[in-house]
Every structure is written in C-alpha cells, then in structure tokens.
Amino acid sequence: MTDATPEAPSLALAARSVTKRFRGVVANDRVDFEVAAGEVHALLGENGAGKTTLCNVLTGLYRPEEGYVEVGGRPVRMHSPHDAHEAGIFMVHQQFRLVQSLSVAENVVLGWSRHGGTWFAPRRVEREVAALAEQYRMDIAPQAKIWQLSVGEQQRVEILKALYRGARILIMDEPTAVLTPQEVDQLVGTLREMARSGSAVVFISHKLPEVLAVSDRITVLRAGRTMGTVGTASTTARELAHMMVGRDVVFAGGPGSHEVGGTVVLELEAVSAESDLGTPALVDVALAVRSGEILGIAGVAGNGQRELAEVIAGERARTAGRVVIDGKTQEGKPWEAIAAGLGYVPEDRMGVGVAPGLSIADNLRLKSYRRNGLILHNKKAMADAEELIRRFDIVARGPRTLARELSGGNLQKLIVGRELSSAAKVLVVSSPTRGLDVGATESVRRLLSESARSGVGGVLISEALGGVFELSDRIAVLYRGRVTGLVDRKDADVDHIGLMMAGQAAA
C-alpha cells in the first residue's frame, strides 16, 4: 500500500502568453498568470505595468492578439464581460461602472437578476443588499443615489455588486482603500474564507503589508511583462517593491523631517456644513495648521472628509463657523481661497482635478488665468508646462499631451505640481495616493514632504493610514463629521487611530 499523492489544486483562471497591443504600444507582452481555486493570488505592478490590461483580457473587455485565457483548465474565447460573468468571473474596477442617478440597490441588479426574468422588486433587493452590506460590515444605504456617495462609498457599491452576483472568480482592485484597520482585518478574513470554500480571488493592491497578509502567491508585472511569481511566505515587501520598479524604494519624509513654524496658515473655528442629502456632514470642527506642518485627517470614507476639503476650498457652503487662510477670513468662494494662498488637490482627479480633454499646458492655465489676465501667451504656457514636466518628473510626450492620456501617478503629479507651483501657503490634498503604485506613491509623498520643508502648511486627507502615519506631524480623526481625537504622530498607533475612526473618542 502506498501513500496517496496530495491532489493539486484545480486551476480556476489563467492567461497563457497573452499579448495585447494598442496603437503600437505593447501593454501585455507574453504574460503568463494563473490563479487556483481556493487561492488568493495578488497581482502587483506599477501604473502602466499592464495589470489593468491583463484583467480586462481576463474579464472579456479586450481580446488578446496572441495567447489565450483558460477557465477551469480549458481554453475559452470571451467576447464580452457578459461571457466572463457567465463563467463566474467578476472584477471590481478602479474606475467605477455605476449609474450616478440610480440607487445603490438599482446599480447592484442593473442588467441582471438573482431571481431570473426582468421583474424588479425594489424592497426585496434593498433588503438583500442591506443584509449583504451588514455581513461584510459596509455602512451604506441601499436607497441612496450614487451621486450622493463619496468615492470610497461608491467603491463599496462595486464590491457589493460583485458579491451579490455570486462570483466564483473575483478580481478585486484596491478593495481596502476605504477601510479602517479593523475592517481590513475583517475583509482579509472574508477573503480567506472565500478561498477555503473553493473560490479564487485575484487581489490587486499597492499596500504591500496587506498583500503579504492576505495572499498565497504573488505575481509581479513590470513594463507589460511577467517578472515572476513567488510564494507569499518566501518573500518580503522590500523584495516585492524591487521587483515592481527595478530598484530599491525608500519613502522620503515623515514627521520630524522638517521644521514646523509658529505661524497659523489655516484655521477652522466651529465649522459645520451639510452633505448633499441635507444631513449634518461637519459638526463644530475646530482645527489649526501651522506653516511647515502636515495635519493628517483620518477616517472611514463618508465621515465628512470630502465635505471638509470642499468647505476649505470654498466649494461647499458652511452652515456655521469660520475659515481663515493665511490671516484672511473666507466668504466661501473658490477664487477667494486661491487668492489667499490655497492649493487644492481633490480626491476625484479626473472629474474635478483636471479638465481631461485639455492638454497639460491648458490645465496649468486654468489655475493661473485670473492672475495673468485673459490674454493667452502660448509660448510662456508651453515653457511653464515643460518646466513642470521636468521638475515633477511627469512621464508625458510633452506639454500638448491630454490629461486623460496620463497614468494615475503622472496625473496626480501634474495636479500636485500645479498647486505647488502657484506659491501656495496651504495645500489641501485628498486621497493623494489612492490607486497609485509603489513608485508613484513614493513620488507624490516626496512632493508633499518637500512642500512642508519649504514652509507650506498641509492638510492630508486620506483613508490610507500608511500615508497619514508616513507624513503627518499631527493626526485628527473624523467620525460622523466630528473630530473624535487629535494626537501628535509620535504618540499615535494604528490600533488607537482605528478605534477613533470607528467612533471611540480619544482617551
């Protein structure tokens, strides 16, 4: 009698020598990738490395010029995402596939029904979505319209939509970007349970500690090619970062790396404001930022962060309180805040931060036309854009490159660079590294740290605690529009901040 050989895990999804080109650019170059049933497989790579293209091939959005896709060990030809859904493959994309005018529940079932047919029972679907949201601890109202939700809340709707439809192969792109540390732990447990039940999970994230915590194996892409697949237990964050960018990565800055001045450049006195729904979004918020200081604002998405940034920028009316920028009391007008010395990087880069159909040069002119008058100086605009591209290391063909053609990291560097180049006294930055890879994150954090060293006061609003801890001198936590705690970075720890994000006031 001989010992039985352990049965190898069955193959759920694979790409075999996949090549995909766009107008002469090779986005995927003979990429090999596979995920087994019962496995959480992480996919890493810089922006532009080919991750999104590969996932679009795996989900039927693109057809490869060379190579093929396997599902369950068998070659398949998918002509659309519908074919992928029929095969049990779903993806939560970075760019959301949601209809703004519809509710959460309506988006979840749009074009699909769990019960068959075309009949839609709103109350039943709302109950099912609410139960699923409660199961995964996602605080979201099924009746809410998408346009009323923050970016982070909209991401949760995408996750709920995939889970509601019962995906057997789930590709998750940055799913933890809006969760507290405790919620991240809960999601990691959920993914591990999905794997134990036989589901396959592809986990795309730029947070290396999370990748190491949740995955079984990790595949790294660079410049469209597979750099290798490693077992999670046999690698480190430093080794993975090196595989991604081809060099050692060292994040610059951090508390104590610059001098904090004594001049208050931004002050909020008992500020209150309403959300788009007319409910309280900010309640008696009092904060002050000094020159050369970075104040981090932590909190789960939907707790007033977006409204806080918009109130400071003059884009949202206050119901009470006062905002003072560099000694000038604000009346609530965006151009007034800019004139007082405000630089503003909104969380929605493409929708609000830039005009996507305009060039780099024209996007710079949008910020400076009030200062320079209505006469357009094309030669100066091109020279300024070329200087910005050089100074902030923006990868682009030139000043005439359209904003929508830039990668996420380069688009963020364009916006941050534009605001810093406007001689800002205060820089308000929302989710600056959301969706960015390790290299782009390093660049953006370096720019923020350098701005503090030059004396700019910074407000860093982010659900990513890693960035908040990396850069901030002090950390304020928002919960349901109120400041539940304000601590020096040197006295803060992740668990304590996480509890405050969940509503427990600082001791």
N, C-alpha and C positions, 0 to 999 in steps of 0.2 A: 504494500500500500504506500503510495507517495503522497506528499503534501500537495494540496491544491494550490495552484498559482493564483495569486490575488488578481481579480478581474480589473482590467484597466478601465478608468472612467470613460464613458461614451462621449464622443465628440459632439458638441452642440452646434458650434458655428466656427467656420474657418474661411480665411482668404488665402488663396494659393497663387503666388506670383502675380498679384494684382498690380496692373499698371494703368494709371489714369492721367490723361494729359488735358490741358486747357490752353489753347492758342499757343502751342509750342512749349508751355511750361509743364514739366513733369511733376505732378502733385504726389503721385504714388509710383514708386519705381520698384517693381517686382517685390511687393510687400507680401510677407508671409505672417499670418496671425491666426491663432486658434484659441478657442475657449471651450473647456469641457463642461458637461453637465455636472452640477454640484460644485462649481468653482466660481470664485470671484477673481477675475483677471483684470488687472489695472493696465491702462494704456496711457503712456506718458510721452511728452514731446513738447517742444517749443511751439508758439504760434507759427503757422506756416510749415510745420513739420509733416503735415499730411494726415493728422488724426481725423479731422472732420471729413475730409475727402474719403478716407477709408470707411468711416462709419456711414457715410452717405451711399457708398457702394454696398455695404452690408445690409442697409435698410431699403435698397431698391430705388433710391433717388438718382443715382448715377449707374451707368453700365461701364465696366472696365473695357479698355481697348485690348488688353491682354490679361490672361489669368481668369480665374473663376471663383465663385463662392460655393461653399458646401454648408448644408444644413443637415444635421444628424448623420454626417459622413457621406452624404450624397450630393453631387453637383446639382445646382439649381440655377435657373435663369429668372431673375426677378425684374419685372418691367415697371414696377411702381411700388410705393410704400404699402399699398393695399396687399400686394403679393407678400411682402415681408410680414405684415400683420397676420395674414393667413398662415404664415409659417411660424407665428408666435414671437416675432422679433419686433420690439418697440424701442424707441430712443427718446430720451428727454434731451432736447437740443438747448444750446446756449441761447440762440435766437428763437424766442417762443413762437409757437404755432397756435395762437389764440385769437379769437374774435373779440375785439375790445367792447363791443356793445352788448354782448351776451353775458349771461351769468356764469358763475363757476360750474354749476351743475350742467348747464346747457353746453358749455365747452367740453365737459367730460364725455358727454354722449353724442356730440356733434358728428353726424355721419356714421354712427354705429349704435347698436342697441344690444345690451346684455340679454334682453328678453325676446329678441327677434322681432321682425317686422319694422314698421315705421312709426308705430304709436308711441307717443311720449307721455309718460305720467310724471309731471314735474315733482309732485310731492314725494312719490316713491323714490325717484332718482336723488332728490335732495336728501332724503333720509339715508340712502345707501352711501352717498358721498360723505355725509356728515359722519356716519359710522366709520368709514374708511379713514377719514381725516383724524378722528379720535383714536383709532387703532394705531396710527403712525404719529400721533401727537403733533398734528399740524393744525394750528389755530387759524381756521379760515372758515368764512360763512359761505355755504353753498349758494345763497341767494345774491351775493354781492356781484356787481358787474366788474368785468376785468379792468375797465378803465379806472375804477376806483381803487385798485390794488397797487401796492408798491411793486418794484421789480422782484424783490425777494418773494413776495406772496404769489406773484404770477409764476415764478419758478415752482412753487409748491403745487400749483394747479397742474402744471405739466407732469409732475411726479404722480399726482393723484390720478391723472388721466391714464397713464400707463398702467398703474397698479389696478385701477378699476377694470381695465380691459383684460386683465389676467395674463400678462406677458410671461412666456416661458423663457425667453432670452431678453434680458433688459439691459440696454446700454444707457448708462447714467452719466451725464456730462455735468460735472461740478455740482453734485446734489447736496452737498453740505454747506454751501456758501452762505446760507442764511440761518444756520442753526447755532444754538448755544453749545458749549462743550458737553453738557449733559445730553442734549438732543442728538449730538453727533454720536455719542456712545450708544444711544438707543437705536439710531439708524444703522450703525455698524452691526449691532446685534440682530436687527431685522435682516440685513443682507446676508449675514452668516446663516440665519435660519432659512432664508430662501435657498441658499446653496445646499444646506443639509437636506432640504426637501427635493433636491434634484434640479432646481432652476440654475441657469447660467447667467452671471452678471458681469458685464463689462463696466469697469469703474474708471471714469476719466476724471482726473483731479490734478491740480497743481500744488496741493498740500501734501508734501511727501510724508509727513508723520501719519496722516490718515491713510495713505496708500499702503504704508507699511503695516498699519494696524488692521486693515480690512481684507487685503488681497492674499491670494495663494501664490499667484505668479504675476510678473510684471513684464510687459513688452515696451521697449523704448523705440520711438521713431525719431529720426533726425534727417532733415532735408529730403523727406519723402521715402527714406529707406529704413528698413528694419535694422536697428543697431544690435538687437539681441533680446532674448527672453531669459529672465532669471527667476529663480525661486525666491520668494519674499524673505524667507528665513535665512538666506545666504547672502543678502546684500545690505547696504546702508544708504541713508539719504544722501551722503556725500558722493558715493559711487553712482547713484542714480542721476544726480544733478550733473555729474561729469559726463555721463552717457548722453544726456539730453543736449548739452551745449558744447561739449568737446573741450571743456576747460573746468578748472575749479571755480566754484561760485562762492563769493564772500559778500554777504549783505552789509552795506555801509550804514553808518548812522547809529541810532539808538540813543536812549536817554544818557545824558552826561557827555555826549559828543559835541555839544555846542553850548554857548553861553546864553542863558535866559536873561533878558533885560528886565528893567523895572517898569518900563512904560506899558500901560494897558492900551492895546491897539484895537481890541474888540470887547464890548461889554453888553451883556443881556441882563435887563432888570425886570424880573417878574413877568416874563413874556408868556403869553397864552395865544393860541391860534386854533382854528378848526380844520378838520380834514375835509376832503371833497364831499363826504357824506353829511357834513354839518355837525359832526360829533367832535368833542374835545380831542385835539391831537397833541397840543402842548399845554401844560398847566404850570404856571408860575415858575418858568425856567429862569434860573439866575446863574450866569457863567461869565468868566472873565479870562481873556487870553493876553499874555504879555508878548512883547517883541522877542523873537528868537525862541519862543515856546511852541511846542506842539501839544495841543489838547486833544486826546483821543476820545471819541464818542462811541461807546459800545452799546449793543442792544440787538435783540432779535428784530428782524425786519418787520415794519408795521407798527413800531412803538414810538413814532414821532421823528425818526431821523430825517426822512425826506422833508417833512414839514419844517424842521429846524433849519436845514440848509436853505430852503426856499424863503423862509422868513428873513434870514440874514441877508440873502441876495436880493431882497425886495420883490420876490416873485409871488409871495403869499401874504395876504393882509394879516396883521395882528389884531386880536380882539382885546388885548391888554398888554401893558408893558412898554419897554423902550429898548431900542437897539442903537448902540453908539459905535461907530467905526472911526478910529484914529481921532477921537475927540469930537466927531460930528454926529449929532443926533439924526437918525434916519427917518424919513417920512414914508418909506415903503415903496420906493421907486428903484428899479434895477440900475438905471443910468446914474442915479444919485449915489448908489453904493459903489459903482465902478469909479465914479469921480472921487469918492472918499478914499479909494485905495484897496477895493476888494477884488481879489481874484477868485474865480468860482469854477470848479470842475464838477459838473453834475453827475449823478450815478448813471443816467442814460446817455452814454457817449454819443451814439449815432443819432438819436432822436432829438436831443437838446444841446449837447456839447458842440456839435458842428452842423453845418449845412452839408449833407453828404454828397449832393450833386455839384458842389463848388470845389475849386482847387484849394491846395494848401495856401497859396498866396491870397486867394479871395477870402478864405476863412480867417486869416490874420486881419484883413481889412475890416471884417465885420466888427472886430473889437476896437479898432483904432479910428474909425471914420469920424466919430464925434470930436476926437482930439485933433485930427488932421484936416477936418473940413470935408466938403463934398467933392472936391477935385481929386480925381484918382490919378496917382502917379505910378504908372505901371512899372517903370524901371526900378523905382525905390521898392515897390511891393515885391518884385521878384528878388531883389537883393536881400530884403529882410527875410523872405521865405527861405532863401538859400542859406542865410546865416543861421536861422532857426533849425533847419535840417542838419547842418553841420554841428551846431552847438549841442543839440539834444540827441544826436545820433539816430535820426529818423531814417529808416530804410524806405526810400521812395525814388522814383525815376527823376524827380525834380519838382520845382515849385508848382508846375501845372498838373501834378498828379491829383486826381479827385480824392476827396476824403474817404469815400466809400470803398476805394481800392486799397486802403491801408489795412494791415493786420490790426488786431485788437491792441497789441502792445504799442505799435507805432502810432495808432490813433490816439491812445492815451498820452504818449509822449508829446504829440502835437498839441493837445489841449493844455497839458500841464506847462509845456514850454511857452505857449502863447500867453497864459496867465502870468507866469513868472516874468516874461519879457515886458509886461505892462507896468513895471515898477510897483507891484502890489505891496501894500503894508500888511494885509491879512489875506491868507489863502484858505478857502473852504473847499475841501476835497471829499467827495462822496464815493465810497467803494472804489478807490483808485486802482486796485489790482484785481478786481473781480474778473474772472475768466482769463487772466493772463498767465503765461508760463513762467518758469523759474527765471529765465534770463530777462524777460520784460519786467517782471516784478522787481528784480534787482535794480534795473534802470530807473523805474518810477520811484522806488523807495530812496534811491540815491539822490534823485532830484528834489524830493521833499526834504530830505535831511540837509542838503546843501542850501535850500531856501531858508531853513531855520538858522543855519550858521551865518547866513547873510543878514539876519535880523528880522525876517518875515515871521509874523505870528501865524500859526497854522491850526486849523480845526480839521482833524482827520476823522471822518465818519465811516465806520466800517463794521460789518458783521463778522469779519475775519479777525479773530483775536490775535493771530500771529502778527499781522501788520500793526495792530494797535500797540501790542507789547513791544514790538521791534523799534517803533519810532517815538512813541509818546513820552512826554515828561510827566503829564498827569492824565488820568483816565476818569471820565464821567460816564455813568451808565444811565440810559433812558429805559423806563418801563412804563408803558401806557401814558407816555407824554410827560412823565415826571422824572426828575433826577433822583435816582434811588441811592446814589453814592458818588463821591468824588475823592479819589485817592491818588497819592503820588505813585508813580510807576514802581519805584524801588520797594514800596510797601505792598504791592498788589501781587496776587497769584491767580492763576486761571480758575481754580475752583471757586474762589471768593467772588470773582467777577461774574462767573457763570451763574451763581446763585442770585446776585443782584440783577442780572439780565432776566431771571425768572420771577423777579418781583420782591425778593427779600432785601430789605434796606440794609445798608452798611452798619456794622456794629459800632 
